[in-house]
Amino acid sequence: MNIERRHFLLGSAMAAHSAFAQNPAERIPTAMIGTGNRGSYVLKGVLEQPNSKVVALCDLKPSRLDSAASSAAKDNPATYTDWRKIIDRKDIEAVFIATPPHLHAEMAIAALQAGKHVYCEKPIGVTPQQVRDLLKAARAAKKVFVSGQQLRSHRQLNQAIDKIRQGAIGDVIMVKAQRHATEDLDHSGSSADWYFDVTKSGGYLIEQSVHNLDACNWAIGQRPLRASGFGATLLYKNDPPGRTIFDCGVLSFTYPNGAKMSFTQNVFHPKGMPGANQTLYVYGTKGAVDLLYSTNMYSLTANEQMTPLATKVEEPPHAHVTAFYDCITKNARNPADITVGATGALTAIMGHMAMAQEKVINWSDFGVDV
């Protein structure tokens, strides 16, 4: 191809993309199911996308729905309290699901079977059966499915894990990670009506720490074979009344390559304590890396200094939402497809089951072909 023709085609492609982004008729009709704390944040990212148009919103709580409708006023979306009405609309092409976790799988399956692209917040399910059913539906659908494991869209983390894959720290042999919070979820907050019910949220491990556990799997490059551990409610006993989720837990995971992973979580980590409340240390045969924040590698050779595995970059706050639309419009690489979502969810579910039953839980017990 000669230079002049190449520049002409490139210019034409850019013009076409610009027209697509600016022409309202070409924007992707999008709906949001769930407009609470997480949903309203994700909605901001959707509204920033030049190729999206928010045509419908759904939530059971009028105050949340009104607030979301105000945020999306430029697109004049319809509002619903019944999520099935969104699934029934033929004009909607993309659906975001940000409801309590126990509803994720049912809604995502319905949307996929209705021919819609789906962005489903993590975890994609709170039981092995939910994960199994959604996995089957997503693989059968000819639509984009992105799970809300947004760490997969962090540029610095991607660079560092690429270096790990290339052998920068040798063979990965151990991971030590934690997700500690300074206090319990607000007992009178807008999510308190479902969060403290383990059947709805899955508890802290499944609802929140699924991010951390997914990053651990990603760093090791495998999914765990088995888990053991203990969980308890030691500080917030029956607080709020009827609580069925743990406020702390300790876990051990074993991986096919022999690597071990130690994970802890709690919601009583004082603000003034030294060090970070979230950590992810990856140990290899050549050294270790502080993966979650600095991505600095520390060699086992005493005389060698610390080496950054990745350049610190400013992370776009809604990169994962952008990736979803890029998958739809550009056939871009999916950063967190159904396999990533299912593996992360099952890792967290396995950990929770190990704590709740106080016995070793094997991945093979699930009977899920990931």
C-alpha atoms as a printed R data frame, in Angstrom:
    type eleno elety resid chain resno       x       y      z
1   ATOM     1    CA   MET     A     1   0.000   0.000  0.000
2   ATOM     2    CA   ASN     A     2   1.462   3.423 -0.922
3   ATOM     3    CA   ILE     A     3   1.792   6.153  1.716
4   ATOM     4    CA   GLU     A     4  -0.851   8.458  0.216
5   ATOM     5    CA   ARG     A     5  -3.466   5.686  0.018
6   ATOM     6    CA   ARG     A     6  -2.609   4.539  3.551
7   ATOM     7    CA   HIS     A     7  -3.115   8.057  4.915
8   ATOM     8    CA   PHE     A     8  -6.389   8.395  3.011
9   ATOM     9    CA   LEU     A     9  -7.755   5.150  4.454
10  ATOM    10    CA   LEU     A    10  -6.542   6.000  7.947
11  ATOM    11    CA   GLY     A    11  -8.179   9.416  7.723
12  ATOM    12    CA   SER     A    12 -11.406   7.860  6.469
13  ATOM    13    CA   ALA     A    13 -11.421   5.358  9.329
14  ATOM    14    CA   MET     A    14 -10.858   8.092 11.891
15  ATOM    15    CA   ALA     A    15 -13.613  10.193 10.394
16  ATOM    16    CA   ALA     A    16 -15.980   7.252 10.442
17  ATOM    17    CA   HIS     A    17 -15.137   6.542 14.075
18  ATOM    18    CA   SER     A    18 -15.671  10.217 14.942
19  ATOM    19    CA   ALA     A    19 -19.027  10.211 13.191
20  ATOM    20    CA   PHE     A    20 -20.009   7.045 15.047
21  ATOM    21    CA   ALA     A    21 -19.048   8.601 18.358
22  ATOM    22    CA   GLN     A    22 -20.857  11.903 17.764
23  ATOM    23    CA   ASN     A    23 -23.960  10.810 15.894
24  ATOM    24    CA   PRO     A    24 -26.683  10.002 18.455
25  ATOM    25    CA   ALA     A    25 -28.291   7.606 15.989
26  ATOM    26    CA   GLU     A    26 -25.140   5.452 16.075
27  ATOM    27    CA   ARG     A    27 -24.722   5.356 19.851
28  ATOM    28    CA   ILE     A    28 -25.310   2.002 21.538
29  ATOM    29    CA   PRO     A    29 -28.666   1.915 23.383
30  ATOM    30    CA   THR     A    30 -27.674   0.981 26.918
31  ATOM    31    CA   ALA     A    31 -29.579   0.116 30.098
32  ATOM    32    CA   MET     A    32 -28.489   0.001 33.728
33  ATOM    33    CA   ILE     A    33 -30.078  -2.453 36.152
34  ATOM    34    CA   GLY     A    34 -29.202  -1.381 39.685
35  ATOM    35    CA   THR     A    35 -28.399   2.262 40.422
36  ATOM    36    CA   GLY     A    36 -27.114   2.075 43.992
37  ATOM    37    CA   ASN     A    37 -23.613   2.883 45.184
38  ATOM    38    CA   ARG     A    38 -21.796   0.753 42.637
39  ATOM    39    CA   GLY     A    39 -24.328   1.198 39.865
40  ATOM    40    CA   SER     A    40 -24.304   4.985 40.098
41  ATOM    41    CA   TYR     A    41 -20.496   4.994 39.870
42  ATOM    42    CA   VAL     A    42 -20.476   2.714 36.833
43  ATOM    43    CA   LEU     A    43 -23.213   4.855 35.283
44  ATOM    44    CA   LYS     A    44 -20.837   7.824 35.358
45  ATOM    45    CA   GLY     A    45 -18.414   5.795 33.283
46  ATOM    46    CA   VAL     A    46 -21.132   4.800 30.823
47  ATOM    47    CA   LEU     A    47 -22.175   8.431 30.385
48  ATOM    48    CA   GLU     A    48 -18.573   9.363 29.576
49  ATOM    49    CA   GLN     A    49 -18.448   6.961 26.639
50  ATOM    50    CA   PRO     A    50 -18.977   8.756 23.304
51  ATOM    51    CA   ASN     A    51 -20.608   5.671 21.778
52  ATOM    52    CA   SER     A    52 -23.193   4.980 24.481
53  ATOM    53    CA   LYS     A    53 -26.706   6.241 25.027
54  ATOM    54    CA   VAL     A    54 -28.443   5.460 28.312
55  ATOM    55    CA   VAL     A    55 -32.017   4.705 27.293
56  ATOM    56    CA   ALA     A    56 -33.262   2.893 30.410
57  ATOM    57    CA   LEU     A    57 -32.613   2.633 34.131
58  ATOM    58    CA   CYS     A    58 -33.970   0.191 36.681
59  ATOM    59    CA   ASP     A    59 -33.994   0.116 40.470
60  ATOM    60    CA   LEU     A    60 -36.433  -0.822 43.224
61  ATOM    61    CA   LYS     A    61 -35.693   2.305 45.257
62  ATOM    62    CA   PRO     A    62 -37.273   5.548 43.945
63  ATOM    63    CA   SER     A    63 -34.564   7.801 45.410
64  ATOM    64    CA   ARG     A    64 -31.814   5.880 43.623
65  ATOM    65    CA   LEU     A    65 -33.755   5.797 40.390
66  ATOM    66    CA   ASP     A    66 -34.448   9.529 40.498
67  ATOM    67    CA   SER     A    67 -30.803  10.303 41.188
68  ATOM    68    CA   ALA     A    68 -29.648   8.103 38.305
69  ATOM    69    CA   ALA     A    69 -32.210   9.653 35.954
70  ATOM    70    CA   SER     A    70 -30.925  13.107 36.851
71  ATOM    71    CA   SER     A    71 -27.350  12.026 36.161
72  ATOM    72    CA   ALA     A    72 -28.367  10.668 32.759
73  ATOM    73    CA   ALA     A    73 -30.754  13.526 31.931
74  ATOM    74    CA   LYS     A    74 -28.991  14.303 28.652
75  ATOM    75    CA   ASP     A    75 -30.139  10.921 27.300
76  ATOM    76    CA   ASN     A    76 -33.657  11.165 28.797
77  ATOM    77    CA   PRO     A    77 -33.790   7.485 29.883
78  ATOM    78    CA   ALA     A    78 -36.964   5.619 30.743
79  ATOM    79    CA   THR     A    79 -37.146   4.346 34.322
80  ATOM    80    CA   TYR     A    80 -38.398   0.994 35.595
81  ATOM    81    CA   THR     A    81 -38.742  -0.928 38.840
82  ATOM    82    CA   ASP     A    82 -39.130  -4.292 37.030
83  ATOM    83    CA   TRP     A    83 -35.853  -5.395 35.437
84  ATOM    84    CA   ARG     A    84 -37.665  -7.721 33.042
85  ATOM    85    CA   LYS     A    85 -39.037  -4.720 31.187
86  ATOM    86    CA   ILE     A    86 -35.477  -3.838 30.202
87  ATOM    87    CA   ILE     A    87 -34.853  -7.361 28.964
88  ATOM    88    CA   ASP     A    88 -38.058  -7.196 26.902
89  ATOM    89    CA   ARG     A    89 -37.080  -3.998 25.072
90  ATOM    90    CA   LYS     A    90 -35.814  -4.950 21.615
91  ATOM    91    CA   ASP     A    91 -34.000  -1.646 21.085
92  ATOM    92    CA   ILE     A    92 -31.618  -2.094 24.022
93  ATOM    93    CA   GLU     A    93 -28.307  -3.568 22.897
94  ATOM    94    CA   ALA     A    94 -26.158  -3.411 26.054
95  ATOM    95    CA   VAL     A    95 -27.069  -4.028 29.688
96  ATOM    96    CA   PHE     A    96 -25.111  -3.231 32.838
97  ATOM    97    CA   ILE     A    97 -25.999  -5.249 35.941
98  ATOM    98    CA   ALA     A    98 -25.076  -3.766 39.326
99  ATOM    99    CA   THR     A    99 -27.632  -5.310 41.665
100 ATOM   100    CA   PRO     A   100 -27.033  -7.348 44.839
101 ATOM   101    CA   PRO     A   101 -24.864 -10.336 43.857
102 ATOM   102    CA   HIS     A   102 -27.473 -13.079 44.267
103 ATOM   103    CA   LEU     A   103 -29.381 -11.540 41.341
104 ATOM   104    CA   HIS     A   104 -26.444 -11.211 38.938
105 ATOM   105    CA   ALA     A   105 -26.605 -14.607 37.261
106 ATOM   106    CA   GLU     A   106 -30.366 -14.664 36.659
107 ATOM   107    CA   MET     A   107 -30.359 -11.187 35.128
108 ATOM   108    CA   ALA     A   108 -27.228 -11.742 33.040
109 ATOM   109    CA   ILE     A   109 -28.556 -15.013 31.637
110 ATOM   110    CA   ALA     A   110 -31.856 -13.379 30.679
111 ATOM   111    CA   ALA     A   111 -30.055 -10.485 28.977
112 ATOM   112    CA   LEU     A   112 -27.705 -12.762 27.047
113 ATOM   113    CA   GLN     A   113 -30.564 -14.984 25.903
114 ATOM   114    CA   ALA     A   114 -32.394 -11.859 24.732
115 ATOM   115    CA   GLY     A   115 -29.434 -11.046 22.481
116 ATOM   116    CA   LYS     A   116 -27.872  -8.234 24.518
117 ATOM   117    CA   HIS     A   117 -24.252  -7.483 25.370
118 ATOM   118    CA   VAL     A   118 -23.712  -7.741 29.133
119 ATOM   119    CA   TYR     A   119 -21.456  -6.049 31.648
120 ATOM   120    CA   CYS     A   120 -22.067  -7.906 34.912
121 ATOM   121    CA   GLU     A   121 -20.634  -6.646 38.163
122 ATOM   122    CA   LYS     A   122 -18.619  -9.014 40.289
123 ATOM   123    CA   PRO     A   123 -19.166 -11.609 41.594
124 ATOM   124    CA   ILE     A   124 -21.031 -13.151 38.680
125 ATOM   125    CA   GLY     A   125 -22.680 -15.553 41.144
126 ATOM   126    CA   VAL     A   126 -22.705 -16.512 44.816
127 ATOM   127    CA   THR     A   127 -23.213 -20.257 44.343
128 ATOM   128    CA   PRO     A   128 -21.502 -22.802 42.082
129 ATOM   129    CA   GLN     A   129 -24.834 -23.430 40.328
130 ATOM   130    CA   GLN     A   130 -25.276 -19.755 39.459
131 ATOM   131    CA   VAL     A   131 -21.760 -19.598 38.058
132 ATOM   132    CA   ARG     A   132 -22.277 -22.817 36.100
133 ATOM   133    CA   ASP     A   133 -25.540 -21.575 34.561
134 ATOM   134    CA   LEU     A   134 -24.146 -18.183 33.572
135 ATOM   135    CA   LEU     A   135 -20.989 -19.756 32.172
136 ATOM   136    CA   LYS     A   136 -23.132 -21.948 29.919
137 ATOM   137    CA   ALA     A   137 -25.300 -19.020 28.782
138 ATOM   138    CA   ALA     A   138 -22.354 -16.714 28.072
139 ATOM   139    CA   ARG     A   139 -20.552 -19.355 26.009
140 ATOM   140    CA   ALA     A   140 -23.696 -20.056 24.006
141 ATOM   141    CA   ALA     A   141 -24.406 -16.381 23.309
142 ATOM   142    CA   LYS     A   142 -22.833 -14.532 20.409
143 ATOM   143    CA   LYS     A   143 -22.590 -11.355 22.453
144 ATOM   144    CA   VAL     A   144 -19.940  -9.640 24.551
145 ATOM   145    CA   PHE     A   145 -19.852 -10.556 28.230
146 ATOM   146    CA   VAL     A   146 -17.553  -8.607 30.551
147 ATOM   147    CA   SER     A   147 -17.348  -9.345 34.262
148 ATOM   148    CA   GLY     A   148 -16.718  -6.448 36.614
149 ATOM   149    CA   GLN     A   149 -13.226  -7.586 37.640
150 ATOM   150    CA   GLN     A   150 -11.897  -4.138 36.825
151 ATOM   151    CA   LEU     A   151  -8.360  -4.738 38.081
152 ATOM   152    CA   ARG     A   152  -7.918  -6.548 34.772
153 ATOM   153    CA   SER     A   153  -8.050  -3.163 33.042
154 ATOM   154    CA   HIS     A   154  -5.324  -1.552 35.189
155 ATOM   155    CA   ARG     A   155  -2.400  -0.740 32.911
156 ATOM   156    CA   GLN     A   156   0.335  -0.881 35.541
157 ATOM   157    CA   LEU     A   157  -0.906  -4.201 36.864
158 ATOM   158    CA   ASN     A   158  -1.039  -5.623 33.331
159 ATOM   159    CA   GLN     A   159   2.555  -4.539 32.701
160 ATOM   160    CA   ALA     A   160   3.789  -6.039 35.968
161 ATOM   161    CA   ILE     A   161   2.039  -9.360 35.449
162 ATOM   162    CA   ASP     A   162   3.409  -9.530 31.910
163 ATOM   163    CA   LYS     A   163   6.884  -9.217 33.445
164 ATOM   164    CA   ILE     A   164   6.068 -11.993 35.913
165 ATOM   165    CA   ARG     A   165   5.004 -14.169 32.981
166 ATOM   166    CA   GLN     A   166   8.332 -13.414 31.313
167 ATOM   167    CA   GLY     A   167  10.185 -14.750 34.373
168 ATOM   168    CA   ALA     A   168  11.170 -11.528 36.122
169 ATOM   169    CA   ILE     A   169  10.761 -13.081 39.569
170 ATOM   170    CA   GLY     A   170  11.381 -16.667 38.486
171 ATOM   171    CA   ASP     A   171   8.731 -19.312 39.091
172 ATOM   172    CA   VAL     A   172   5.878 -18.083 41.285
173 ATOM   173    CA   ILE     A   173   5.881 -20.169 44.460
174 ATOM   174    CA   MET     A   174   3.803 -18.212 46.972
175 ATOM   175    CA   VAL     A   175   1.362 -15.320 47.325
176 ATOM   176    CA   LYS     A   176   0.491 -13.477 50.522
177 ATOM   177    CA   ALA     A   177  -2.480 -11.129 50.291
178 ATOM   178    CA   GLN     A   178  -4.994  -9.371 52.466
179 ATOM   179    CA   ARG     A   179  -8.051  -7.150 52.239
180 ATOM   180    CA   HIS     A   180  -8.639  -5.385 55.535
181 ATOM   181    CA   ALA     A   181 -11.119  -2.584 56.165
182 ATOM   182    CA   THR     A   182 -11.189  -0.024 58.948
183 ATOM   183    CA   GLU     A   183 -14.840  -0.683 59.813
184 ATOM   184    CA   ASP     A   184 -17.886  -2.735 58.989
185 ATOM   185    CA   LEU     A   185 -20.247  -1.731 56.210
186 ATOM   186    CA   ASP     A   186 -22.631   0.995 57.379
187 ATOM   187    CA   HIS     A   187 -25.330  -0.788 59.350
188 ATOM   188    CA   SER     A   188 -27.921   1.817 58.378
189 ATOM   189    CA   GLY     A   189 -26.652   2.446 54.860
190 ATOM   190    CA   SER     A   190 -28.504   1.912 51.609
191 ATOM   191    CA   SER     A   191 -27.051  -1.593 51.130
192 ATOM   192    CA   ALA     A   192 -27.624  -2.807 54.685
193 ATOM   193    CA   ASP     A   193 -30.927  -4.429 53.748
194 ATOM   194    CA   TRP     A   194 -29.113  -7.129 51.760
195 ATOM   195    CA   TYR     A   195 -25.395  -7.035 52.462
196 ATOM   196    CA   PHE     A   196 -25.458  -8.728 55.874
197 ATOM   197    CA   ASP     A   197 -27.430 -11.676 54.480
198 ATOM   198    CA   VAL     A   198 -24.806 -14.137 53.236
199 ATOM   199    CA   THR     A   199 -27.252 -15.694 50.752
200 ATOM   200    CA   LYS     A   200 -27.579 -12.331 49.002
201 ATOM   201    CA   SER     A   201 -24.090 -10.824 49.205
202 ATOM   202    CA   GLY     A   202 -21.875 -13.829 49.808
203 ATOM   203    CA   GLY     A   203 -20.206 -11.815 52.560
204 ATOM   204    CA   TYR     A   204 -17.026  -9.798 52.310
205 ATOM   205    CA   LEU     A   205 -14.983 -12.560 50.726
206 ATOM   206    CA   ILE     A   206 -17.307 -13.163 47.774
207 ATOM   207    CA   GLU     A   207 -18.677  -9.637 47.315
208 ATOM   208    CA   GLN     A   208 -15.476  -7.623 47.768
209 ATOM   209    CA   SER     A   209 -12.398  -9.801 48.075
210 ATOM   210    CA   VAL     A   210 -13.208 -11.469 44.752
211 ATOM   211    CA   HIS     A   211 -11.155  -8.602 43.255
212 ATOM   212    CA   ASN     A   212  -8.116  -9.508 45.338
213 ATOM   213    CA   LEU     A   213  -8.489 -13.242 44.827
214 ATOM   214    CA   ASP     A   214  -8.800 -12.747 41.067
215 ATOM   215    CA   ALA     A   215  -5.567 -10.735 41.093
216 ATOM   216    CA   CYS     A   216  -3.861 -13.551 43.017
217 ATOM   217    CA   ASN     A   217  -4.983 -16.104 40.431
218 ATOM   218    CA   TRP     A   218  -3.853 -13.790 37.668
219 ATOM   219    CA   ALA     A   219  -0.396 -13.370 39.191
220 ATOM   220    CA   ILE     A   220   0.051 -17.121 39.678
221 ATOM   221    CA   GLY     A   221  -1.386 -17.844 36.241
222 ATOM   222    CA   GLN     A   222  -3.627 -20.644 37.484
223 ATOM   223    CA   ARG     A   223  -6.788 -21.303 39.466
224 ATOM   224    CA   PRO     A   224  -6.523 -23.028 42.863
225 ATOM   225    CA   LEU     A   225  -6.978 -26.743 43.386
226 ATOM   226    CA   ARG     A   226  -8.276 -26.544 46.942
227 ATOM   227    CA   ALA     A   227  -8.813 -24.230 49.892
228 ATOM   228    CA   SER     A   228  -8.963 -24.480 53.660
229 ATOM   229    CA   GLY     A   229  -9.567 -21.896 56.320
230 ATOM   230    CA   PHE     A   230 -11.580 -20.443 59.164
231 ATOM   231    CA   GLY     A   231 -13.991 -17.546 59.351
232 ATOM   232    CA   ALA     A   232 -15.866 -15.942 62.218
233 ATOM   233    CA   THR     A   233 -17.731 -12.923 63.492
234 ATOM   234    CA   LEU     A   234 -15.584 -11.761 66.385
235 ATOM   235    CA   LEU     A   235 -16.226  -8.041 66.747
236 ATOM   236    CA   TYR     A   236 -19.648  -7.408 65.193
237 ATOM   237    CA   LYS     A   237 -21.461 -10.317 66.835
238 ATOM   238    CA   ASN     A   238 -25.126 -10.288 65.738
239 ATOM   239    CA   ASP     A   239 -24.549  -6.678 64.730
240 ATOM   240    CA   PRO     A   240 -26.659  -5.768 62.897
241 ATOM   241    CA   PRO     A   241 -29.225  -8.236 64.300
242 ATOM   242    CA   GLY     A   242 -29.605 -11.316 62.143
243 ATOM   243    CA   ARG     A   243 -26.182 -10.899 60.553
244 ATOM   244    CA   THR     A   244 -24.979 -14.051 58.763
245 ATOM   245    CA   ILE     A   245 -21.698 -12.814 57.227
246 ATOM   246    CA   PHE     A   246 -18.250 -13.084 58.815
247 ATOM   247    CA   ASP     A   247 -16.250 -10.055 59.895
248 ATOM   248    CA   CYS     A   248 -12.904 -11.845 59.490
249 ATOM   249    CA   GLY     A   249 -11.298 -14.911 58.001
250 ATOM   250    CA   VAL     A   250  -8.016 -16.673 57.227
251 ATOM   251    CA   LEU     A   251  -7.523 -18.874 54.161
252 ATOM   252    CA   SER     A   252  -4.938 -21.061 52.454
253 ATOM   253    CA   PHE     A   253  -5.051 -22.070 48.789
254 ATOM   254    CA   THR     A   254  -2.997 -24.625 46.856
255 ATOM   255    CA   TYR     A   255  -2.417 -24.348 43.090
256 ATOM   256    CA   PRO     A   256  -1.649 -27.006 40.440
257 ATOM   257    CA   ASN     A   257   1.978 -25.876 40.111
258 ATOM   258    CA   GLY     A   258   2.459 -26.304 43.860
259 ATOM   259    CA   ALA     A   259   2.264 -22.579 44.659
260 ATOM   260    CA   LYS     A   260   0.634 -21.593 47.941
261 ATOM   261    CA   MET     A   261  -1.495 -18.582 48.727
262 ATOM   262    CA   SER     A   262  -2.321 -17.108 52.131
263 ATOM   263    CA   PHE     A   263  -5.220 -14.665 52.358
264 ATOM   264    CA   THR     A   264  -6.760 -12.791 55.273
265 ATOM   265    CA   GLN     A   265  -9.576 -10.316 55.606
266 ATOM   266    CA   ASN     A   266 -11.211  -8.339 58.380
267 ATOM   267    CA   VAL     A   267 -13.238  -5.186 58.978
268 ATOM   268    CA   PHE     A   268 -11.446  -3.964 62.117
269 ATOM   269    CA   HIS     A   269  -8.086  -2.747 60.794
270 ATOM   270    CA   PRO     A   270  -7.344   0.577 62.585
271 ATOM   271    CA   LYS     A   271  -6.623   3.542 60.334
272 ATOM   272    CA   GLY     A   272  -3.447   4.426 62.203
273 ATOM   273    CA   MET     A   273  -1.759   1.053 61.775
274 ATOM   274    CA   PRO     A   274   1.466   1.132 59.734
275 ATOM   275    CA   GLY     A   275   1.358  -0.395 56.279
276 ATOM   276    CA   ALA     A   276  -1.463  -0.754 53.804
277 ATOM   277    CA   ASN     A   277  -4.757  -2.425 54.641
278 ATOM   278    CA   GLN     A   278  -4.667  -4.186 51.253
279 ATOM   279    CA   THR     A   279  -1.574  -6.039 50.080
280 ATOM   280    CA   LEU     A   280  -0.591  -8.539 47.417
281 ATOM   281    CA   TYR     A   281   2.935  -9.917 47.648
282 ATOM   282    CA   VAL     A   282   4.002 -12.396 44.959
283 ATOM   283    CA   TYR     A   283   7.059 -14.524 45.756
284 ATOM   284    CA   GLY     A   284   9.165 -16.228 43.099
285 ATOM   285    CA   THR     A   285  12.358 -18.212 42.922
286 ATOM   286    CA   LYS     A   286  14.321 -15.053 42.003
287 ATOM   287    CA   GLY     A   287  12.586 -12.501 44.211
288 ATOM   288    CA   ALA     A   288   9.263 -10.977 45.169
289 ATOM   289    CA   VAL     A   289   7.028  -8.151 43.977
290 ATOM   290    CA   ASP     A   290   4.679  -5.825 45.818
291 ATOM   291    CA   LEU     A   291   2.027  -6.147 43.144
292 ATOM   292    CA   LEU     A   292  -0.959  -4.167 44.343
293 ATOM   293    CA   TYR     A   293   0.589  -0.735 44.683
294 ATOM   294    CA   SER     A   294   4.233  -0.150 43.778
295 ATOM   295    CA   THR     A   295   4.838  -3.153 41.471
296 ATOM   296    CA   ASN     A   296   8.427  -3.055 42.740
297 ATOM   297    CA   MET     A   297  10.471  -6.258 42.532
298 ATOM   298    CA   TYR     A   298  12.930  -7.163 45.298
299 ATOM   299    CA   SER     A   299  15.631  -9.630 44.345
300 ATOM   300    CA   LEU     A   300  16.726 -12.552 46.505
301 ATOM   301    CA   THR     A   301  20.285 -11.544 45.644
302 ATOM   302    CA   ALA     A   302  21.296  -9.385 48.599
303 ATOM   303    CA   ASN     A   303  23.386  -6.904 46.612
304 ATOM   304    CA   GLU     A   304  20.734  -6.093 44.030
305 ATOM   305    CA   GLN     A   305  18.469  -3.082 44.521
306 ATOM   306    CA   MET     A   306  14.730  -2.827 44.114
307 ATOM   307    CA   THR     A   307  13.566  -2.795 40.477
308 ATOM   308    CA   PRO     A   308  10.209  -1.458 39.236
309 ATOM   309    CA   LEU     A   309   8.436  -4.062 37.108
310 ATOM   310    CA   ALA     A   310   6.065  -1.483 35.607
311 ATOM   311    CA   THR     A   311   5.982   2.246 35.063
312 ATOM   312    CA   LYS     A   312   3.558   4.070 37.317
313 ATOM   313    CA   VAL     A   313   0.717   5.439 35.213
314 ATOM   314    CA   GLU     A   314  -2.471   7.350 35.861
315 ATOM   315    CA   GLU     A   315  -5.261   4.809 35.651
316 ATOM   316    CA   PRO     A   316  -8.426   6.008 33.859
317 ATOM   317    CA   PRO     A   317 -11.232   5.555 36.416
318 ATOM   318    CA   HIS     A   318 -13.600   3.944 33.927
319 ATOM   319    CA   ALA     A   319 -11.180   1.954 31.770
320 ATOM   320    CA   HIS     A   320 -13.164  -1.242 32.288
321 ATOM   321    CA   VAL     A   321 -16.365   0.348 30.969
322 ATOM   322    CA   THR     A   322 -14.447   1.672 27.970
323 ATOM   323    CA   ALA     A   323 -13.098  -1.830 27.369
324 ATOM   324    CA   PHE     A   324 -16.662  -3.190 27.285
325 ATOM   325    CA   TYR     A   325 -17.672  -0.802 24.514
326 ATOM   326    CA   ASP     A   326 -14.405  -1.418 22.669
327 ATOM   327    CA   CYS     A   327 -15.227  -5.127 22.666
328 ATOM   328    CA   ILE     A   328 -18.579  -4.338 21.065
329 ATOM   329    CA   THR     A   329 -17.488  -1.745 18.518
330 ATOM   330    CA   LYS     A   330 -13.884  -2.719 17.765
331 ATOM   331    CA   ASN     A   331 -13.771  -6.430 18.574
332 ATOM   332    CA   ALA     A   332 -11.094  -5.529 21.112
333 ATOM   333    CA   ARG     A   333  -9.553  -7.990 23.549
334 ATOM   334    CA   ASN     A   334 -11.870  -8.764 26.448
335 ATOM   335    CA   PRO     A   335  -9.998  -8.006 29.702
336 ATOM   336    CA   ALA     A   336 -12.383  -9.992 31.938
337 ATOM   337    CA   ASP     A   337 -14.460 -12.475 29.988
338 ATOM   338    CA   ILE     A   338 -16.758 -15.157 31.379
339 ATOM   339    CA   THR     A   339 -13.793 -17.424 32.184
340 ATOM   340    CA   VAL     A   340 -12.166 -14.715 34.298
341 ATOM   341    CA   GLY     A   341 -15.466 -13.904 35.990
342 ATOM   342    CA   ALA     A   342 -16.308 -17.539 36.687
343 ATOM   343    CA   THR     A   343 -12.825 -18.380 37.980
344 ATOM   344    CA   GLY     A   344 -12.767 -15.395 40.315
345 ATOM   345    CA   ALA     A   345 -16.242 -16.099 41.659
346 ATOM   346    CA   LEU     A   346 -15.563 -19.793 42.220
347 ATOM   347    CA   THR     A   347 -12.284 -19.032 43.978
348 ATOM   348    CA   ALA     A   348 -14.135 -16.774 46.411
349 ATOM   349    CA   ILE     A   349 -17.001 -19.265 46.803
350 ATOM   350    CA   MET     A   350 -14.499 -22.046 47.496
351 ATOM   351    CA   GLY     A   351 -12.829 -19.907 50.146
352 ATOM   352    CA   HIS     A   352 -16.140 -19.046 51.790
353 ATOM   353    CA   MET     A   353 -17.234 -22.688 51.829
354 ATOM   354    CA   ALA     A   354 -13.926 -23.680 53.401
355 ATOM   355    CA   MET     A   355 -14.404 -21.122 56.174
356 ATOM   356    CA   ALA     A   356 -18.071 -21.906 56.726
357 ATOM   357    CA   GLN     A   357 -17.642 -25.699 56.751
358 ATOM   358    CA   GLU     A   358 -14.176 -25.696 58.324
359 ATOM   359    CA   LYS     A   359 -12.909 -28.331 55.932
360 ATOM   360    CA   VAL     A   360 -10.867 -28.583 52.755
361 ATOM   361    CA   ILE     A   361 -12.901 -27.684 49.662
362 ATOM   362    CA   ASN     A   362 -11.676 -28.955 46.287
363 ATOM   363    CA   TRP     A   363 -12.243 -27.144 43.010
364 ATOM   364    CA   SER     A   364 -13.310 -30.471 41.525
365 ATOM   365    CA   ASP     A   365 -16.219 -30.569 44.005
366 ATOM   366    CA   PHE     A   366 -17.974 -27.876 41.957
367 ATOM   367    CA   GLY     A   367 -18.253 -29.886 38.754
368 ATOM   368    CA   VAL     A   368 -17.922 -26.675 36.733
369 ATOM   369    CA   ASP     A   369 -15.962 -26.795 33.468
370 ATOM   370    CA   VAL     A   370 -14.169 -23.449 33.433
